Amino acid sequence: MNAAVASSSALAAPFVEGLARHELRFQRCTACGTTQTLARYACAHCGGESLQWETARGTATLHALTVVSRAPSDAFRALAPYTLVIAQLDEGPRLMAHAEPGLRIGERVRAGFFVHDGRTLVRFAREPG
């Protein structure tokens, strides 16, 4: 493993470890309060380097949606067709994840988790109620 991949893996470890515990983790900048789901060394908004990891409630609103009919790799071919969404977590950041079929933009959803190819992934489902 090269140094860049090892560094990237270490940076994302709190997010990946959270998935294994069925938690959605995100970073919050302690300087400006901006939230982000992509693990970074600095805030995407103000450049501050003081970031803390928090756990989201798992509820969100859908902002974009697509159905993938042709998987981009052999690893995902068994899942096709599948739905991918961009969901805005109630805490603020947006996250790309899988979703149950039949959802619509603007719907309220709740995060669930599933294991595929040895990795825990997120799958949003319609929020009950």
Disulfide bonds with the S-S distance in Angstrom:
none
